[in-house]
C-alpha cells in the first residue's frame, strides 16, 4: 500500500521564497530515493503551501527520512512559518 507524507506550511510573506526553496530541495532529494512515486508542492491560493510525497510503502518513506532531513532538517521553519507545520502521514486509500 502506498504511503503519503503531507506538510502544510503557512509562510510569513517575507519568508515565502525560502519556504518554497526548502520544499523544492526536499522534493529534489526525495526524487533520488528508492520508492518515491510522486512529489510536488501545491499553492492553495490562501498563502499556504502543501508539500506532498507519495511513497510505495511506509518502509520507503522511513528509509528516505535521513537523506531528507540532512537536506532540510536545519531550516528555521519556526522563524519562516506563521504557524507550526501541519504534518499528515499515512496510507493512501
C-alpha positions in Angstrom: 0.0 0.0 0.0 1.4 3.4 -0.9 2.2 5.9 1.9 1.9 9.7 1.8 3.8 12.4 3.7 2.0 15.8 3.6 3.3 19.0 5.1 1.2 22.2 5.2 3.2 25.4 5.6 1.9 28.9 6.3 4.9 31.0 5.4 5.3 34.6 6.6 5.2 36.8 3.5 8.9 37.8 3.7 9.9 34.1 4.0 7.7 32.6 1.3 10.6 32.2 -1.1 12.7 30.5 1.5 10.0 28.0 2.3 9.4 27.3 -1.4 13.2 26.8 -1.8 13.3 24.4 1.1 10.3 22.4 -0.1 11.9 22.2 -3.6 15.1 20.9 -2.1 13.1 18.3 -0.2 11.4 17.2 -3.4 14.7 17.1 -5.3 16.3 14.8 -2.7 13.1 12.7 -2.4 13.3 12.1 -6.2 16.7 10.5 -5.6 15.3 8.0 -3.1 14.1 4.5 -3.8 10.4 4.0 -3.6 9.3 7.6 -4.3 6.2 7.6 -6.6 5.4 11.3 -6.7 6.3 14.6 -5.0 5.2 18.2 -5.5 4.2 21.5 -4.0 0.7 22.8 -4.1 -0.1 26.5 -3.6 -3.6 26.6 -2.3 -4.2 30.4 -3.0 -4.6 31.2 0.7 -0.9 31.6 1.3 -0.4 28.1 2.4 2.0 25.7 0.7 1.3 22.0 0.7 4.2 19.6 0.2 3.2 16.1 -0.8 5.4 13.0 -1.2 3.8 9.6 -2.1 6.0 6.5 -1.5 5.4 2.9 -2.5 5.5 1.9 1.2 6.0 3.1 4.7 9.4 1.4 4.7 10.5 3.5 1.7 9.4 6.7 3.4 11.2 5.8 6.6 14.4 4.8 4.7 14.4 8.2 2.9 14.0 10.3 6.0 17.7 10.6 6.9 18.6 12.0 3.5 15.6 14.3 3.5 16.4 15.7 7.0 20.0 16.1 6.0 18.8 18.5 3.3 16.1 20.5 5.2 16.2 19.4 8.9 18.1 22.6 9.9 15.9 25.0 8.0 14.4 27.5 10.5 10.7 26.9 9.9 9.8 28.3 13.3 11.1 31.6 12.0 9.7 31.2 8.5 6.2 29.9 9.1 3.3 31.8 10.8 2.1 28.5 12.4 3.8 25.2 13.2 3.9 22.8 10.2 0.8 20.7 10.0 2.1 17.2 9.1 0.0 14.3 7.9 1.3 10.8 7.3 -0.5 7.7 6.4 -1.5 5.0 3.9 -3.1 6.2 0.7 -6.5 4.6 0.5 
